[in-house]
Amino acid sequence: MLVLVAPGQGAQTPGFLSPWLELPGVADRLGAWSDAVGLDLVHFGTKGTAEEILDTAVAQPLLVAAGLISARALRESDESSGPVRIGAVAGHSVGELTAAAVAGVLTEEEALRVVRRRGLAMAEAAAKVRTGMAAVLGGDRDEVVAHLEKLGLAPANVNGAGQIVAAGTVEQLEALTADKPPGARVLPVKVAGAFHTEHMAPAVESLRQTVEELSPRPARIPLVSNRDGRLLTDGAEFVERLVGQVANPVRWDLCMETFAAQGATALIELCPAGTLAGIARRALPEMARGALKTPADLAAAHALAVEHGIEDGTAGQDGTVGQEGTTA
C-alpha cells in the first residue's frame, strides 16, 4: 500500500519551483493558477527571496501549487506502466488542501482559492501579535509538553519521531531557547506566526465563510485527517475539519499511526519534499520512502509507486494519483 503526503509551511526554499517549470505545460498551468488567485506563483517560486516566501500569504499557495504540480507529474511520468494507485493521502497543515485536491474532494483551482484565503487570513491574524514557532527535537514527550505549557507555549505540531513544534509569542520562544526541555534541542521554524494555536482563532471564521461557497465531493482516495489521524472519505467532513484545524494542533504522529495500521509499505512526499519523508524514516523505518524534490526524482518515485501501489482493485479507478526539515 502506498501513501502520498504533502508537506506544510516551512518546507519552502528560494527557487524550489524552478526545475519544475522545465516540464511541458507547467508554466502555463502555474500562470493560470496565478491569475485565479491573484498571486504570481511563477515569480515567487523561482525568484522570490527567503524573506518574501516566508510571508504566510505567499508561502501557502506556493506550497499547494508545488504539491499539485508534482502529483500531476508523478501520474504522467510513465503512463506506459499503468496508472499509479495509492491507498491513502494526507497533508501536513496547509498540505491538507493539496491532499483534498489529489483525492478529488476539491478541484485544483478550488484548493488554490481556499489556500489563498487561508494564507491571507492567517497572515492577518499573525500580524496582531509577534509570534512564531520552534521545533523541539528529542527529550521525553510528556516532559517536553509540560515544559512548553509552563512557558505558555502550545505544542502546535506533534509530529512524532521525537519532534514537537512549539508555538507562541516571540518572548515565549526566546524563553524556550534559553530554557530547553531536558535532553532536547530547539530550532526555529521558517514561518511567520503561531499556527495551530489560539493566536489563529481570528482566521477560522474567514476560512469558514470561504468554504461555505464550495460543494466538496466524496474522496476518491481515503484521506487521513490531521485532527486525530482518522481515515475519511466524506469530503464535506474533511473540509469542515480543515477549517477548525487552523487554530488546533496538528497530530501528524497519529496520521503515521494510521498509515501503519492500514498496512502502508511505502510513502512518497510531494514537492517540496524531504521533511515528512525524514520523519517517516525515524518513526516508520520499515516503510519505503520517496521524496519528489525535483523532476529528477520522478523516475525513482514512479518505480516505487508501481511497486507498492494497490493492484487488487480495492482502490479502483478512484485511487489514481493526481486527477484533478520541520513543517508547520
C-alpha positions as CSV (number, residue, x, y, z in Angstrom):
1,M,0.0,0.0,0.0
2,L,1.2,3.4,-1.0
3,V,0.6,6.7,0.9
4,L,1.0,10.1,-0.7
5,V,1.8,13.0,1.6
6,A,2.1,16.8,1.1
7,P,4.3,19.0,3.3
8,G,3.4,22.1,5.3
9,Q,4.7,25.6,5.7
10,G,8.4,25.9,6.4
11,A,9.3,23.4,3.7
12,Q,9.7,26.1,1.0
13,T,13.1,27.3,-0.1
14,P,14.1,30.0,-2.6
15,G,13.8,28.9,-6.2
16,F,12.4,25.5,-5.4
17,L,9.9,25.6,-8.3
18,S,12.5,26.4,-11.0
19,P,13.2,22.9,-12.2
20,W,9.5,22.0,-12.4
21,L,9.0,24.8,-14.9
22,E,11.1,22.8,-17.4
23,L,8.3,20.2,-17.7
24,P,5.8,20.7,-20.5
25,G,2.7,22.6,-19.6
26,V,3.8,23.6,-16.1
27,A,4.5,27.2,-16.8
28,D,1.1,27.6,-18.4
29,R,-0.7,25.9,-15.5
30,L,1.0,28.0,-12.9
31,G,0.2,31.1,-14.9
32,A,-3.5,30.2,-15.0
33,W,-3.5,29.5,-11.2
34,S,-1.7,32.7,-10.6
35,D,-4.4,34.6,-12.4
36,A,-7.1,32.7,-10.5
37,V,-5.7,33.6,-7.0
38,G,-4.1,37.0,-7.8
39,L,-0.5,35.9,-6.9
40,D,2.4,35.4,-9.2
41,L,3.3,31.8,-8.3
42,V,6.0,31.6,-11.0
43,H,7.8,34.7,-9.7
44,F,7.7,33.7,-6.1
45,G,8.5,30.0,-6.8
46,T,11.6,30.9,-8.9
47,K,12.8,34.3,-7.9
48,G,11.2,35.0,-4.5
49,T,13.7,35.7,-1.7
50,A,13.7,33.7,1.5
51,E,12.0,36.7,3.2
52,E,9.3,37.0,0.5
53,I,8.3,33.3,0.6
54,L,8.3,33.4,4.4
55,D,5.2,35.5,4.1
56,T,2.2,33.3,5.0
57,A,0.0,34.7,2.3
58,V,2.7,33.8,-0.3
59,A,4.1,30.5,1.2
60,Q,0.8,28.7,1.5
61,P,-0.5,29.0,-2.1
62,L,3.1,28.3,-3.3
63,L,3.3,25.0,-1.4
64,V,-0.1,23.8,-2.6
65,A,0.7,24.7,-6.2
66,A,4.0,22.8,-5.9
67,G,2.3,19.7,-4.4
68,L,-0.3,19.7,-7.2
69,I,2.3,20.1,-9.9
70,S,4.4,17.2,-8.6
71,A,1.4,15.0,-8.1
72,R,0.4,15.5,-11.8
73,A,4.0,14.9,-12.9
74,L,4.1,11.6,-10.9
75,R,0.9,10.5,-12.6
76,E,2.2,11.3,-16.0
77,S,5.9,10.2,-15.6
78,D,5.4,6.8,-17.2
79,E,1.9,6.1,-18.3
80,S,3.0,3.0,-20.2
81,S,3.3,1.0,-17.0
82,G,-0.2,1.9,-16.0
83,P,-1.8,4.3,-13.5
84,V,-0.2,4.9,-10.1
85,R,-2.6,3.9,-7.4
86,I,-2.5,4.9,-3.7
87,G,-4.2,3.7,-0.6
88,A,-4.3,6.9,1.3
89,V,-3.3,10.6,1.0
90,A,-2.5,13.1,3.8
91,G,-1.1,16.6,4.1
92,H,0.6,18.3,7.0
93,S,-1.3,21.5,7.9
94,V,-1.7,23.5,4.6
95,G,-0.7,20.3,2.8
96,E,-4.2,19.0,3.7
97,L,-5.5,21.3,0.9
98,T,-3.1,19.6,-1.5
99,A,-4.4,16.3,-0.3
100,A,-8.0,17.3,-0.7
101,A,-7.4,18.2,-4.4
102,V,-5.4,15.0,-5.1
103,A,-8.2,13.0,-3.5
104,G,-10.8,14.8,-5.7
105,V,-12.7,16.4,-2.8
106,L,-11.8,19.8,-4.3
107,T,-10.6,20.8,-7.8
108,E,-7.1,22.2,-8.1
109,E,-8.4,25.7,-8.6
110,E,-10.8,25.4,-5.6
111,A,-7.9,24.3,-3.4
112,L,-5.8,27.2,-4.5
113,R,-8.6,29.7,-4.0
114,V,-9.2,28.4,-0.5
115,V,-5.5,28.3,0.4
116,R,-5.1,31.9,-0.8
117,R,-7.8,33.0,1.5
118,R,-6.4,30.8,4.3
119,G,-2.9,32.4,3.9
120,L,-4.2,35.9,3.9
121,A,-6.4,35.3,7.0
122,M,-3.6,33.6,8.9
123,A,-1.1,36.4,8.0
124,E,-3.6,39.0,9.2
125,A,-4.1,37.1,12.5
126,A,-0.3,36.7,12.9
127,A,0.2,40.5,12.4
128,K,-1.8,41.2,15.6
129,V,1.0,39.9,17.9
130,R,4.6,39.0,17.2
131,T,4.6,35.2,17.2
132,G,6.4,32.2,15.7
133,M,7.3,28.5,16.0
134,A,10.2,26.4,17.0
135,A,10.9,22.7,16.7
136,V,11.8,20.8,19.9
137,L,13.8,17.8,18.9
138,G,14.4,15.0,21.4
139,G,13.5,14.7,25.1
140,D,10.7,12.8,26.7
141,R,7.3,13.7,25.0
142,D,5.4,14.3,28.2
143,E,8.2,16.3,29.8
144,V,8.5,18.4,26.6
145,V,4.8,19.2,26.5
146,A,4.8,20.1,30.2
147,H,7.8,22.3,29.8
148,L,6.1,24.1,26.9
149,E,3.0,24.7,28.8
150,K,5.0,26.0,31.7
151,L,6.4,28.7,29.4
152,G,3.0,29.5,27.9
153,L,3.7,27.8,24.6
154,A,1.5,25.4,22.8
155,P,2.5,22.0,21.2
156,A,1.2,23.1,17.9
157,N,2.5,20.2,15.8
158,V,3.1,16.8,17.4
159,N,5.0,15.3,14.5
160,G,6.3,12.1,16.1
161,A,9.8,10.7,15.9
162,G,10.8,12.9,18.8
163,Q,9.7,16.2,17.1
164,I,7.2,18.6,18.6
165,V,6.8,22.1,17.2
166,A,6.1,24.8,19.8
167,A,4.2,28.0,19.0
168,G,3.6,31.2,20.9
169,T,4.9,34.8,21.2
170,V,8.4,35.8,20.3
171,E,9.1,36.4,24.0
172,Q,7.9,32.9,24.9
173,L,10.1,31.3,22.2
174,E,13.1,33.3,23.4
175,A,12.4,31.8,26.9
176,L,12.3,28.3,25.4
177,T,15.7,28.9,23.7
178,A,17.2,29.9,27.0
179,D,15.5,27.2,29.0
180,K,15.3,24.0,26.9
181,P,13.5,20.8,28.0
182,P,15.9,18.2,29.3
183,G,17.7,16.3,26.5
184,A,16.2,18.4,23.8
185,R,17.4,20.8,21.1
186,V,15.4,23.8,19.8
187,L,15.5,25.0,16.2
188,P,13.5,27.9,14.7
189,V,10.9,27.0,12.0
190,K,10.6,29.2,8.9
191,V,7.1,30.5,9.5
192,A,5.6,33.9,10.4
193,G,3.1,33.1,13.1
194,A,2.0,30.8,15.8
195,F,-0.1,28.5,13.6
196,H,-2.5,25.9,15.0
197,T,-2.9,27.8,18.3
198,E,-5.4,30.3,19.8
199,H,-3.5,33.1,18.0
200,M,-5.0,31.9,14.7
201,A,-8.6,32.0,16.0
202,P,-9.5,35.2,14.0
203,A,-8.6,33.3,10.8
204,V,-11.1,30.5,11.4
205,E,-14.3,32.5,10.6
206,S,-12.8,33.9,7.5
207,L,-11.9,30.5,6.2
208,R,-15.3,29.1,7.2
209,Q,-17.0,31.7,5.0
210,T,-14.8,30.8,2.1
211,V,-15.5,27.1,2.2
212,E,-19.3,27.7,2.6
213,E,-19.2,28.5,-1.2
214,L,-17.9,25.0,-2.0
215,S,-19.6,21.7,-2.7
216,P,-16.9,19.1,-1.6
217,R,-17.1,15.8,-3.3
218,P,-16.6,12.3,-1.8
219,A,-12.9,11.4,-1.7
220,R,-11.7,9.1,-4.5
221,I,-8.8,8.2,-2.2
222,P,-9.1,7.9,1.6
223,L,-7.8,11.0,3.4
224,V,-6.0,10.9,6.8
225,S,-7.0,13.8,9.0
226,N,-4.5,16.0,10.9
227,R,-7.0,16.3,13.8
228,D,-6.9,12.7,15.0
229,G,-5.4,10.5,12.3
230,R,-8.9,9.3,11.3
231,L,-9.3,7.9,7.8
232,L,-12.1,9.8,5.9
233,T,-13.9,9.6,2.6
234,D,-16.6,12.2,3.4
235,G,-15.3,15.2,1.6
236,A,-17.6,17.7,3.4
237,E,-16.4,16.4,6.8
238,F,-12.7,16.7,5.7
239,V,-13.2,20.3,4.6
240,E,-15.0,21.1,7.8
241,R,-12.0,19.7,9.7
242,L,-9.7,21.9,7.6
243,V,-11.4,25.0,9.0
244,G,-11.0,24.2,12.6
245,Q,-7.5,22.8,12.2
246,V,-6.1,26.3,11.6
247,A,-6.4,27.0,15.4
248,N,-5.8,23.5,16.7
249,P,-2.8,21.2,16.9
250,V,-1.6,19.0,14.0
251,R,-1.3,15.4,15.1
252,W,1.0,14.1,12.5
253,D,2.1,11.3,14.9
254,L,-1.5,10.0,14.8
255,C,-1.5,10.2,11.0
256,M,1.6,8.0,10.8
257,E,-0.1,5.5,13.2
258,T,-2.9,5.3,10.8
259,F,-0.5,4.7,7.9
260,A,1.0,1.8,9.8
261,A,-2.4,0.4,10.9
262,Q,-3.6,0.4,7.3
263,G,-0.6,-1.6,6.2
264,A,1.2,1.1,4.3
265,T,4.5,-0.2,2.8
266,A,5.7,3.0,1.0
267,L,5.3,6.8,1.3
268,I,6.0,9.4,-1.3
269,E,6.3,13.1,-0.3
270,L,5.2,15.7,-2.8
271,C,7.3,18.8,-3.6
272,P,8.9,20.5,-1.7
273,A,9.8,17.1,-0.2
274,G,12.1,15.9,2.5
275,T,10.6,16.9,5.8
276,L,7.8,14.3,6.1
277,A,9.9,11.6,4.5
278,G,12.6,12.3,7.1
279,I,10.1,12.0,9.9
280,A,8.8,8.7,8.5
281,R,12.4,7.4,8.2
282,R,12.7,7.7,12.0
283,A,9.1,6.8,13.0
284,L,8.4,4.1,10.4
285,P,11.8,2.7,9.5
286,E,10.4,-0.4,7.7
287,M,8.5,1.8,5.2
288,A,10.0,2.5,1.8
289,R,10.2,6.3,1.1
290,G,10.4,8.6,-1.8
291,A,10.8,12.4,-2.0
292,L,9.8,14.5,-5.0
293,K,12.1,17.4,-4.6
294,T,12.8,18.0,-8.4
295,P,11.7,16.3,-11.6
296,A,14.9,14.3,-11.4
297,D,13.2,12.3,-8.6
298,L,10.2,11.3,-10.8
299,A,11.6,8.0,-12.2
300,A,12.5,6.6,-8.8
301,A,9.3,7.8,-7.3
302,H,7.2,6.3,-10.1
303,A,9.1,2.9,-9.7
304,L,8.3,3.0,-6.0
305,A,4.7,3.8,-6.7
306,V,4.3,1.0,-9.2
307,E,5.9,-1.5,-6.8
308,H,3.8,-0.6,-3.8
309,G,0.6,0.7,-5.5
310,I,-2.6,-1.2,-4.9
311,E,-3.1,-3.7,-7.7
312,D,-6.0,-5.8,-6.3
313,G,-8.7,-3.2,-7.2
314,T,-9.5,-2.2,-3.7
315,A,-8.8,1.4,-4.6
316,G,-10.4,1.1,-8.0
317,Q,-10.3,3.9,-10.5
318,D,-10.7,6.4,-7.7
319,G,-7.2,5.6,-6.5
320,T,-5.4,7.2,-9.4
321,V,-2.9,9.9,-8.3
322,G,-3.5,13.5,-9.3
323,Q,-6.8,13.5,-11.1
324,E,-7.6,16.9,-10.8
325,G,13.1,19.8,7.6
326,T,10.4,20.8,10.0
327,T,7.0,21.6,9.0
328,A,4.2,23.7,10.3
